[in-house]
Amino acid sequence: MKNIAKAKDMIGALPSKMEWINTLQVGVDFDRGRDAYDLCIYITFVTREKLLWFKSEPSYLEVANFLKEITSESHFVDFVPEEDSCTIS
């Protein structure tokens, strides 16, 4: 859990380094269930372009490299609400 707390702190510091982050929430799993993940991150950006920029920012890369060291698996979903959404028939 020490690594998860460190990751949460590192992620939580990102908005102070990147003014184009609108919203950032970091949640730590409290259930510890068999299929649970330890950490969930929700971020919204000013524009889609800023999301793409975010992924190359040194501050983010530092966090991403730390997460790679301490995790065995991760999943990401990048989406734009409503605009450019897909319609499933």
MDTraj code that builds the backbone (N, CA, C; nanometers):
import mdtraj as md
import numpy as np

residues = "MET LYS ASN ILE ALA LYS ALA LYS ASP MET ILE GLY ALA LEU PRO SER LYS MET GLU TRP ILE ASN THR LEU GLN VAL GLY VAL ASP PHE ASP ARG GLY ARG ASP ALA TYR ASP LEU CYS ILE TYR ILE THR PHE VAL THR ARG GLU LYS LEU LEU TRP PHE LYS SER GLU PRO SER TYR LEU GLU VAL ALA ASN PHE LEU LYS GLU ILE THR SER GLU SER HIS PHE VAL ASP PHE VAL PRO GLU GLU ASP SER CYS THR ILE SER".split()
xyz = np.array([
    [0.0807, -0.1204, 0.0000],
    [0.0000, 0.0000, 0.0000],
    [0.0852, 0.1271, 0.0000],
    [0.2103, 0.1151, 0.0430],
    [0.2981, 0.2318, 0.0438],
    [0.3187, 0.2849, -0.0978],
    [0.3372, 0.1933, -0.1939],
    [0.3538, 0.2349, -0.3332],
    [0.2276, 0.2988, -0.3888],
    [0.1108, 0.2472, -0.3499],
    [-0.0155, 0.3033, -0.3972],
    [-0.0326, 0.4450, -0.3424],
    [0.0021, 0.4649, -0.2151],
    [-0.0065, 0.5993, -0.1561],
    [0.0877, 0.6957, -0.2285],
    [0.2071, 0.6486, -0.2614],
    [0.3028, 0.7331, -0.3339],
    [0.2489, 0.7660, -0.4726],
    [0.1934, 0.6663, -0.5417],
    [0.1364, 0.6884, -0.6749],
    [0.0220, 0.7890, -0.6669],
    [-0.0640, 0.7760, -0.5662],
    [-0.1756, 0.8692, -0.5500],
    [-0.1239, 1.0122, -0.5313],
    [-0.0216, 1.0282, -0.4503],
    [0.0371, 1.1613, -0.4287],
    [0.0990, 1.2170, -0.5566],
    [0.1702, 1.1330, -0.6308],
    [0.2331, 1.1783, -0.7553],
    [0.1275, 1.2224, -0.8565],
    [0.0237, 1.1425, -0.8688],
    [-0.0839, 1.1745, -0.9635],
    [-0.1571, 1.3003, -0.9179],
    [-0.1837, 1.3102, -0.7894],
    [-0.2536, 1.4258, -0.7350],
    [-0.1796, 1.5565, -0.7550],
    [-0.0489, 1.5494, -0.7712],
    [0.0322, 1.6700, -0.7922],
    [0.0312, 1.7176, -0.9372],
    [-0.0174, 1.6376, -1.0292],
    [-0.0117, 1.6740, -1.1713],
    [-0.0843, 1.8038, -1.2065],
    [-0.2043, 1.8315, -1.1533],
    [-0.2708, 1.9570, -1.1917],
    [-0.1897, 2.0824, -1.1590],
    [-0.1088, 2.0788, -1.0556],
    [-0.0279, 2.1967, -1.0234],
    [0.0844, 2.2172, -1.1250],
    [0.1136, 2.1133, -1.2027],
    [0.2188, 2.1211, -1.3041],
    [0.1628, 2.1384, -1.4454],
    [0.0315, 2.1160, -1.4604],
    [-0.0330, 2.1200, -1.5918],
    [-0.1662, 2.1922, -1.5803],
    [-0.1665, 2.3201, -1.6140],
    [-0.2859, 2.4015, -1.5938],
    [-0.4022, 2.3615, -1.6840],
    [-0.3787, 2.2811, -1.7839],
    [-0.4852, 2.2422, -1.8758],
    [-0.5573, 2.1149, -1.8337],
    [-0.5308, 2.0666, -1.7115],
    [-0.6119, 1.9593, -1.6548],
    [-0.7332, 2.0251, -1.5894],
    [-0.8533, 1.9864, -1.6346],
    [-0.9771, 2.0409, -1.5765],
    [-1.0094, 1.9748, -1.4430],
    [-1.0114, 1.8430, -1.4439],
    [-1.0533, 1.7640, -1.3288],
    [-0.9575, 1.6477, -1.3116],
    [-0.9231, 1.6181, -1.1881],
    [-0.8435, 1.4987, -1.1604],
    [-0.8937, 1.4384, -1.0307],
    [-0.9281, 1.3107, -1.0365],
    [-0.9683, 1.2357, -0.9176],
    [-0.8878, 1.1073, -0.9137],
    [-0.8400, 1.0726, -0.7964],
    [-0.7665, 0.9481, -0.7771],
    [-0.8371, 0.8713, -0.6671],
    [-0.8736, 0.7485, -0.6966],
    [-0.9397, 0.6649, -0.5965],
    [-0.8578, 0.5406, -0.5678],
    [-0.8534, 0.5042, -0.4411],
    [-0.7844, 0.3818, -0.3986],
    [-0.8916, 0.2811, -0.3586],
    [-0.8797, 0.1592, -0.4078],
    [-0.9775, 0.0538, -0.3797],
    [-0.9827, 0.0243, -0.2301],
    [-1.1028, 0.0158, -0.1762],
    [-1.1179, -0.0150, -0.0342],
    [-1.1660, -0.1584, -0.0119],
    [-1.2142, -0.2232, -0.1172],
    [-1.2731, -0.3565, -0.1045],
    [-1.1686, -0.4676, -0.1067],
    [-1.0655, -0.4471, -0.1874],
    [-0.9576, -0.5460, -0.2030],
    [-1.0093, -0.6810, -0.2534],
    [-1.1141, -0.6746, -0.3355],
    [-1.1713, -0.7958, -0.3921],
    [-1.0781, -0.8619, -0.4922],
    [-1.1070, -0.9862, -0.5260],
    [-1.0221, -1.0660, -0.6137],
    [-1.0024, -1.0016, -0.7508],
    [-1.1067, -0.9416, -0.8041],
    [-1.1006, -0.8829, -0.9381],
    [-1.0781, -0.7321, -0.9343],
    [-1.0486, -0.6765, -0.8193],
    [-1.0348, -0.5314, -0.8049],
    [-0.8964, -0.4836, -0.8469],
    [-0.8918, -0.3592, -0.8891],
    [-0.7657, -0.2899, -0.9129],
    [-0.7386, -0.1994, -0.7939],
    [-0.6147, -0.1673, -0.7711],
    [-0.5775, -0.0886, -0.6543],
    [-0.6085, 0.0597, -0.6683],
    [-0.6047, 0.1092, -0.7909],
    [-0.6091, 0.2532, -0.8127],
    [-0.6935, 0.2853, -0.9345],
    [-0.7688, 0.3938, -0.9268],
    [-0.8469, 0.4420, -1.0404],
    [-0.8187, 0.5909, -1.0565],
    [-0.7980, 0.6328, -1.1786],
    [-0.7663, 0.7724, -1.2071],
    [-0.8666, 0.8241, -1.3104],
    [-0.9259, 0.9396, -1.2815],
    [-1.0195, 1.0038, -1.3729],
    [-0.9679, 1.1452, -1.3976],
    [-0.9427, 1.1771, -1.5243],
    [-0.8893, 1.3085, -1.5592],
    [-0.9684, 1.3644, -1.6768],
    [-1.0033, 1.4932, -1.6690],
    [-1.0593, 1.5612, -1.7851],
    [-0.9658, 1.6749, -1.8235],
    [-0.9628, 1.7023, -1.9535],
    [-0.8704, 1.8013, -2.0087],
    [-0.9473, 1.9124, -2.0791],
    [-0.8813, 2.0247, -2.0961],
    [-0.9395, 2.1392, -2.1651],
    [-0.9786, 2.1012, -2.3080],
    [-0.8924, 2.0291, -2.3777],
    [-0.9186, 1.9845, -2.5150],
    [-0.8619, 1.8447, -2.5351],
    [-0.9053, 1.7820, -2.6417],
    [-0.8520, 1.6508, -2.6772],
    [-0.7019, 1.6607, -2.7069],
    [-0.6610, 1.7682, -2.7679],
    [-0.5190, 1.7881, -2.7987],
    [-0.4350, 1.7899, -2.6719],
    [-0.4908, 1.8462, -2.5643],
    [-0.4174, 1.8491, -2.4372],
    [-0.4018, 1.7094, -2.3794],
    [-0.4993, 1.6218, -2.4040],
    [-0.4842, 1.4812, -2.3635],
    [-0.3640, 1.4205, -2.4334],
    [-0.3522, 1.4446, -2.5625],
    [-0.2393, 1.3904, -2.6383],
    [-0.1080, 1.4513, -2.5893],
    [-0.1091, 1.5796, -2.5579],
    [0.0087, 1.6479, -2.5044],
    [0.0458, 1.5889, -2.3690],
    [-0.0546, 1.5629, -2.2845],
    [-0.0364, 1.5082, -2.1506],
    [0.0500, 1.3828, -2.1530],
    [0.0242, 1.2968, -2.2495],
    [0.0940, 1.1680, -2.2564],
    [0.2422, 1.1808, -2.2888],
    [0.2863, 1.3001, -2.3281],
    [0.4281, 1.3203, -2.3566],
    [0.4950, 1.4147, -2.2558],
    [0.4187, 1.4631, -2.1588],
    [0.4711, 1.5554, -2.0580],
    [0.5659, 1.4834, -1.9614],
    [0.6816, 1.5403, -1.9314],
    [0.7759, 1.4775, -1.8381],
    [0.7141, 1.4446, -1.7018],
    [0.6265, 1.5299, -1.6508],
    [0.5633, 1.5032, -1.5207],
    [0.4777, 1.3772, -1.5265],
    [0.4023, 1.3619, -1.6357],
    [0.3214, 1.2416, -1.6523],
    [0.4103, 1.1197, -1.6737],
    [0.5128, 1.1340, -1.7550],
    [0.6016, 1.0197, -1.7825],
    [0.6684, 0.9686, -1.6560],
    [0.7006, 1.0581, -1.5641],
    [0.7571, 1.0165, -1.4352],
    [0.6572, 0.9283, -1.3594],
    [0.5315, 0.9708, -1.3567],
    [0.4269, 0.8923, -1.2910],
    [0.4075, 0.7592, -1.3636],
    [0.3989, 0.7641, -1.4958],
    [0.3767, 0.6430, -1.5746],
    [0.4891, 0.5419, -1.5530],
    [0.6123, 0.5882, -1.5491],
    [0.7250, 0.4968, -1.5258],
    [0.7189, 0.4352, -1.3871],
    [0.6809, 0.5149, -1.2868],
    [0.6658, 0.4601, -1.1522],
    [0.5559, 0.3550, -1.1485],
    [0.4430, 0.3838, -1.2134],
    [0.3328, 0.2880, -1.2165],
    [0.3735, 0.1579, -1.2855],
    [0.4534, 0.1671, -1.3917],
    [0.5009, 0.0463, -1.4602],
    [0.5859, -0.0391, -1.3678],
    [0.6638, 0.0253, -1.2805],
    [0.7494, -0.0479, -1.1865],
    [0.6691, -0.1229, -1.0802],
    [0.5561, -0.0660, -1.0386],
    [0.4845, -0.1232, -0.9244],
    [0.3592, -0.2021, -0.9611],
    [0.3208, -0.2020, -1.0889],
    [0.1976, -0.2702, -1.1274],
    [0.2255, -0.3904, -1.2158],
    [0.1313, -0.4816, -1.2151],
    [0.1411, -0.5967, -1.3034],
    [0.0483, -0.5820, -1.4233],
    [-0.0469, -0.4886, -1.4131],
    [-0.1475, -0.4744, -1.5182],
    [-0.2141, -0.3374, -1.5060],
    [-0.2550, -0.2813, -1.6184],
    [-0.3313, -0.1566, -1.6165],
    [-0.4216, -0.1507, -1.7388],
    [-0.5259, -0.0701, -1.7289],
    [-0.6208, -0.0516, -1.8385],
    [-0.6540, 0.0957, -1.8503],
    [-0.6726, 0.1423, -1.9735],
    [-0.7020, 0.2826, -1.9998],
    [-0.8211, 0.2935, -2.0927],
    [-0.8977, 0.3972, -2.0737],
    [-1.0053, 0.4320, -2.1659],
    [-0.9962, 0.5823, -2.1897],
    [-0.9726, 0.6211, -2.3133],
    [-0.9753, 0.7620, -2.3516],
    [-1.1048, 0.7825, -2.4301],
    [-1.1857, 0.8788, -2.3862],
    [-1.3113, 0.9018, -2.4568],
    [-1.3478, 1.0487, -2.4522],
    [-1.4348, 1.0850, -2.5447],
    [-1.4896, 1.2207, -2.5500],
    [-1.6399, 1.2061, -2.5302],
    [-1.6941, 1.2617, -2.4223],
    [-1.8381, 1.2482, -2.3998],
    [-1.9184, 1.3145, -2.5107],
    [-2.0177, 1.2460, -2.5574],
    [-2.1136, 1.2929, -2.6563],
    [-2.0520, 1.3240, -2.7908],
    [-1.9642, 1.4230, -2.8006],
    [-1.9079, 1.4555, -2.9314],
    [-1.8207, 1.3397, -2.9804],
    [-1.8229, 1.3149, -3.1059],
    [-1.7451, 1.2073, -3.1678],
    [-1.7743, 1.0708, -3.1094],
    [-1.8886, 1.0536, -3.0450],
    [-1.9182, 0.9226, -2.9860],
    [-1.9652, 0.8268, -3.0937],
    [-1.9522, 0.7005, -3.0664],
    [-1.9940, 0.5947, -3.1583],
    [-2.1388, 0.5576, -3.1289],
    [-2.2097, 0.5206, -3.2319],
    [-2.3464, 0.4714, -3.2151],
    [-2.3439, 0.3212, -3.2400],
    [-2.3955, 0.2469, -3.1438],
    [-2.4023, 0.1022, -3.1585],
    [-2.5478, 0.0652, -3.1854],
    [-2.5700, -0.0050, -3.2971],
    [-2.7069, -0.0413, -3.3340],
    [-2.7372, -0.1817, -3.2906],
])
top = md.Topology()
chain = top.add_chain()
for i, resn in enumerate(residues, 1):
    res = top.add_residue(resn, chain, resSeq=i)
    for name in ("N", "CA", "C"):
        top.add_atom(name, md.element.get_by_symbol(name[0]), res)
traj = md.Trajectory(xyz[None], top)
